[in-house]
């Protein structure tokens, strides 16, 4: 089957540290079941429409961040094609950007990048005639994130964004409502309009910065667009630390950091996304935002003190991630989704 991948260039081509371009290329080049053509939204081909029409795909996938953005508008002509159309999104936690989007209305299927039953349930209620699916993972580039056999020079590493405040209450997402209820029950106060998307990362940074018990490396609070430490350089640094911080956010999803850290044979310090209990339970240093300071510090101290246990659970997870969340697994996962979409009958 001929399949067309249309991808927003910033995240899927330019954003090299997250390897989505590598992932799409792998799925395309290694696919023995389908012929896949990839086109990015910064393509300057003057004959783009003619070429894509001549390719005559039987199915189209649009890869974007949180909606069908303006820089995908050059592909608007494809929205009227009489073939199954699917929108693959990294961030589905902004319903306000998705629900009334004219391009989304023409999609047959929405796909979340990573397992999230709560996202599937929510959007299935919003779009009862659309197929709502998830990829199993965000997957790991094992060529760049691996065990480099580095000496463990740090106890804990912080990297990436720790604070992103936004009025998420306006999004009216069920999983955010669940978080707000827990917030108000634990803190015994009304949640502010603007809340941090990464509350556990901020909580841990504030807590650990007040104690001298651990050797902690705090990298600048930058996303991977701006960070100078990315890809294999980041993996080597993670590999040289006993732990690194990951957070499932207020939307209870598995961010890329979980796979970067585990894929570098470094222990995850953080909470566990609901859909990944089978992968992470008992194999990370599990803490959450609503534990007391003493509970969090005790768990960290106990695991840092027990090198044998920490190394055992971490290597166990490392092997699982490298095997179950590889690019080869992404290819198999994608081909399963293709069959589901092909066989889906609208209500």
C-alpha positions in Angstrom: 0.0 0.0 0.0 1.3 3.5 -0.8 1.2 5.7 2.3 2.0 9.4 2.6 3.6 10.9 5.7 3.2 14.7 5.9 5.2 16.1 8.8 5.5 19.6 10.4 9.1 20.5 9.9 10.0 22.1 13.3 9.3 19.0 15.4 9.7 16.2 12.9 12.7 17.4 10.9 14.5 20.4 12.6 14.1 19.1 16.2 17.0 16.7 15.8 17.4 16.0 19.6 14.1 14.2 19.7 14.8 12.1 16.6 11.4 12.1 15.2 12.9 12.5 11.7 15.0 9.4 12.3 11.9 7.5 13.5 9.9 8.4 10.4 12.8 7.5 8.1 13.2 4.2 9.8 9.5 3.3 9.5 9.6 4.3 5.9 12.9 2.7 4.8 12.6 -0.6 6.7 8.9 -1.2 5.9 8.4 -4.3 3.9 4.6 -4.1 3.9 4.1 -0.6 2.6 5.7 2.0 0.4 5.9 5.2 2.4 6.7 8.7 1.1 7.7 11.5 3.6 7.2 15.2 2.9 7.9 18.0 5.4 6.0 21.2 5.7 9.0 23.3 4.6 9.2 21.6 1.3 9.7 24.2 -1.5 8.9 21.9 -4.4 6.8 24.1 -6.9 5.2 20.9 -8.2 4.3 19.6 -4.7 0.5 19.2 -5.4 1.0 17.5 -8.7 3.7 15.1 -7.4 1.6 14.1 -4.4 -1.4 13.5 -6.6 0.7 11.4 -8.9 1.9 9.4 -5.9 -1.8 8.5 -5.3 -1.5 7.3 -1.7 -4.1 5.0 -0.2 -3.7 6.5 3.2 -2.3 9.8 4.7 -0.7 10.5 8.1 -0.2 14.1 9.2 2.4 14.5 12.0 2.1 17.6 14.1 2.5 18.8 17.7 -0.9 19.7 19.1 -3.1 20.5 16.1 -3.0 21.0 12.3 -0.9 24.2 12.4 -0.6 27.0 9.9 2.7 25.8 8.6 0.9 22.6 7.5 -1.5 24.7 5.4 0.3 23.9 2.1 -1.1 20.4 2.5 -4.7 21.6 2.7 -5.5 20.2 -0.8 -4.9 16.7 0.6 -7.8 17.1 3.1 -10.3 16.5 0.3 -8.8 13.3 -0.9 -11.1 10.3 -0.5 -8.6 8.2 1.5 -8.3 7.5 5.3 -6.6 10.5 6.9 -5.0 10.3 10.4 -3.5 13.1 12.5 -0.6 12.0 14.8 0.0 14.4 17.7 2.7 14.7 20.3 0.6 16.9 22.6 -3.1 16.2 22.8 -3.6 18.0 26.1 -4.8 21.3 24.4 -8.4 20.4 23.4 -9.1 24.0 22.8 -6.7 23.9 19.8 -8.1 20.6 18.5 -11.8 20.4 18.9 -12.9 23.2 16.6 -10.0 22.9 14.2 -11.3 22.7 10.6 -8.6 20.3 9.5 -9.2 18.0 12.4 -12.8 17.8 11.4 -11.7 16.1 8.2 -9.6 13.5 9.9 -10.8 9.9 10.2 -8.4 9.1 13.0 -6.5 10.9 15.8 -3.3 9.2 17.2 -1.5 10.2 20.4 2.3 9.7 20.4 2.5 7.3 23.4 -0.1 5.2 25.3 -2.8 7.2 27.1 -6.1 5.6 27.9 -7.3 8.8 29.4 -6.7 10.7 26.1 -8.4 8.0 24.1 -11.4 8.0 26.4 -11.7 11.8 26.3 -11.4 12.3 22.5 -13.6 9.2 21.9 -16.4 11.1 23.7 -15.7 14.3 21.7 -15.4 12.6 18.4 -17.6 9.5 18.5 -17.3 9.0 14.7 -13.4 9.1 14.7 -11.0 6.3 15.5 -8.8 7.4 18.4 -5.6 5.4 18.8 -2.2 5.5 20.5 1.3 4.6 19.5 2.8 2.3 22.2 5.6 4.7 23.0 7.7 7.7 22.0 10.4 5.2 21.2 14.2 5.4 21.7 17.0 5.9 19.2 19.2 3.1 20.5 22.1 4.3 18.3 22.4 7.5 20.4 20.8 6.6 23.7 22.6 3.6 25.2 24.9 2.4 27.9 28.3 4.1 27.4 29.8 2.5 30.5 30.5 5.9 32.0 31.8 6.2 35.6 28.9 7.4 37.9 30.0 10.9 38.7 26.7 12.4 39.9 23.9 11.2 42.1 21.1 13.1 40.3 20.8 15.1 37.1 18.1 17.6 36.3 17.6 18.6 32.6 15.0 20.2 30.5 12.0 22.4 31.4 10.9 22.4 35.1 8.4 25.2 34.9 5.7 25.8 32.3 2.7 27.7 33.7 -0.5 27.9 31.7 -4.2 28.2 32.4 -4.8 24.5 31.9 -8.2 24.7 33.7 -9.6 26.3 30.5 -8.7 23.1 28.6 -11.5 21.2 30.4 -9.6 17.9 30.0 -10.8 15.1 32.3 -7.2 14.1 33.3 -6.4 17.7 34.3 -9.7 17.9 36.3 -8.5 14.7 38.2 -5.1 16.4 38.9 -6.8 19.6 40.2 -9.0 17.6 42.6 -5.9 15.8 44.0 -4.1 19.1 44.2 -6.8 20.8 46.2 -7.3 17.7 48.5 -3.6 17.5 49.3 -2.7 21.2 49.5 -6.2 22.1 51.1 -6.5 25.2 48.9 -8.1 26.1 45.5 -5.8 25.6 42.6 -4.7 28.8 40.9 -5.7 29.5 37.3 -2.2 29.0 36.0 -0.6 25.8 37.1 2.8 24.2 36.3 2.7 21.5 33.7 5.7 19.8 35.4 4.9 20.1 39.1 7.1 17.1 40.2 10.2 18.4 38.5 9.8 21.8 40.2 9.0 20.2 43.5 12.1 17.9 43.4 14.4 20.8 42.3 13.2 23.0 45.1 13.6 20.2 47.7 17.0 18.9 46.6 18.5 22.4 46.3 17.8 22.9 50.1 19.9 19.8 51.1 23.6 19.0 50.7 23.0 15.2 50.9 23.5 14.6 47.2 25.8 15.4 44.4 23.3 17.0 42.0 23.9 18.5 38.5 21.3 21.1 37.5 21.5 21.7 33.7 20.1 25.0 32.5 16.3 25.0 32.3 16.1 24.8 28.5 14.2 22.6 26.1 16.1 20.6 23.5 15.8 23.4 20.9 18.2 25.5 22.8 20.2 23.0 24.9 23.8 22.4 23.9 23.8 19.0 25.5 21.7 16.7 23.3 21.7 13.3 21.6 24.7 11.0 22.4 26.2 13.8 24.5 23.1 13.9 26.7 23.1 10.1 26.9 26.7 10.0 28.0 25.9 12.5 30.7 22.9 10.6 31.9 25.0 7.4 31.8 27.4 9.1 34.2 24.7 9.7 36.7 23.0 7.4 39.1 19.6 9.1 38.7 17.8 11.6 36.5 14.4 13.3 36.9 11.3 12.5 34.8 7.7 13.6 35.4 4.4 12.4 34.0 3.1 16.0 34.1 -0.4 17.0 35.1 -1.8 15.0 32.2 -0.4 11.6 33.3 1.6 10.9 30.1 4.9 9.3 29.4 7.3 12.0 28.2 10.4 11.4 26.1 12.7 11.8 29.2 11.6 8.4 30.6 13.0 6.7 27.5 16.1 8.9 27.3 17.0 8.2 30.9 16.2 4.5 31.0 17.8 4.0 27.5 21.0 5.5 28.9 21.1 2.9 31.8 20.4 5.6 34.3 17.8 5.3 37.1 14.6 7.3 36.7 13.7 9.5 39.6 10.0 10.4 39.3 6.4 9.2 39.2 4.9 6.5 36.9 2.4 7.3 34.1 -0.7 5.2 34.6 -0.4 3.4 31.2 3.2 2.4 31.9 2.9 0.7 35.3 3.9 -2.7 33.8 7.1 -1.2 32.4 8.3 1.1 35.3 6.8 -0.3 38.5 9.6 -1.6 40.7 12.3 -0.4 38.3 12.7 3.3 39.1 13.0 5.4 42.2 9.3 6.2 42.5 8.2 9.4 44.1 5.3 11.8 43.5 4.4 15.4 44.0 2.2 14.8 47.0 4.6 12.8 49.2 6.2 14.6 52.2 9.7 15.9 52.0 10.9 13.2 54.4 9.3 10.4 52.3 10.9 11.6 49.1 14.4 12.0 50.6 14.2 8.6 52.3 13.4 6.8 49.0 16.2 8.6 47.2 18.7 7.9 50.0 17.8 4.3 50.3 18.3 3.5 46.6 21.5 5.6 46.3 22.9 3.7 49.2 22.1 0.3 47.7 24.2 0.2 44.6 23.5 -3.5 43.9 19.7 -3.1 43.9 19.8 0.2 41.9 22.0 -1.2 39.3 19.9 -4.4 39.0 16.5 -2.7 38.6 18.0 0.0 36.3 19.7 -2.5 33.9 16.5 -4.6 33.9 14.6 -1.5 32.7 17.4 -0.6 30.3 17.1 -3.9 28.5 13.3 -3.7 28.3 13.3 -0.2 26.9 16.0 -1.0 24.3 14.1 -4.1 23.2 10.4 -3.1 23.6 10.6 0.6 22.7 13.1 0.5 19.8 12.6 1.9 16.3 11.9 -1.7 15.0 9.1 -2.0 17.5 7.8 1.4 16.3 7.6 0.0 12.7 5.6 -3.0 13.9 3.4 -0.8 16.0 2.7 1.5 13.0 1.8 -1.3 10.7 -0.7 -2.5 13.2 -2.3 0.9 13.3 -2.4 1.0 9.5 -4.5 -2.2 9.6 -6.8 -0.8 12.2 -7.4 2.3 10.2 -7.9 0.4 7.0 -10.5 -1.8 8.6 -12.3 0.8 10.6 -15.9 1.5 9.6 -17.3 4.8 10.7 -20.5 4.8 12.8 
